[in-house]
Amino acid sequence: MTMRLIGAACCLLATVSVLAAPAQAAPPPCEDMLEQLRAALATATPSDTDKAAITDLQAKGIERCNADDDKRADDFFAQALKLLGK
C-alpha cells in the first residue's frame, strides 16, 4: 500500500507541475503578417531605397514562412512594416 501511495503522490505532483507551468504563447501565423504587409504596400508609396529593402524583407519573410518558421518570418514582415511607417 505504501508503494501505491508513493506512486499516486508522484503522479499528482507531476500533474500539478504541468498545470502550473506558464503557457508559451505561439507567434501569430506568418500568413497574417504577410497579409498586413501586402495591404500596407497596396496603399503606400515608399522611396526606391525603402522599396528595395521592403521587397528583400518580404522575400526573406516568405522564405521563413514557407519553412514554418513563423517567428522569424514575422520579424522580417515587422521590419518591412516599420519601413512603411506602420
QUICOR-V270329 format. One record per backbone hydrogen bond with DSSP energy under -0.5 kcal/mol. CO is the residue of the C=O (numbers start at 1). NH is the residue of the N-H. If there is no record, write none. Layout:
BEGIN
co=CO nh=NH
co=CO nh=NH
END
This chain:
BEGIN
co=1 nh=5
co=2 nh=6
co=3 nh=7
co=4 nh=8
co=5 nh=9
co=6 nh=10
co=7 nh=11
co=8 nh=12
co=9 nh=13
co=10 nh=14
co=11 nh=15
co=12 nh=16
co=13 nh=17
co=14 nh=18
co=15 nh=19
co=16 nh=20
co=17 nh=21
co=23 nh=25
co=29 nh=32
co=29 nh=33
co=30 nh=34
co=31 nh=35
co=32 nh=36
co=33 nh=37
co=34 nh=38
co=35 nh=39
co=36 nh=40
co=37 nh=41
co=38 nh=42
co=39 nh=43
co=40 nh=43
co=40 nh=44
co=47 nh=51
co=48 nh=52
co=49 nh=53
co=50 nh=54
co=51 nh=55
co=52 nh=56
co=53 nh=57
co=54 nh=58
co=55 nh=59
co=56 nh=60
co=57 nh=61
co=58 nh=62
co=59 nh=63
co=60 nh=64
co=61 nh=65
co=62 nh=66
co=63 nh=67
co=64 nh=69
co=65 nh=68
co=68 nh=70
co=69 nh=73
co=70 nh=74
co=71 nh=75
co=72 nh=76
co=73 nh=77
co=74 nh=78
co=75 nh=79
co=76 nh=80
co=77 nh=81
co=78 nh=82
co=79 nh=83
co=80 nh=84
co=81 nh=86
co=82 nh=85
END
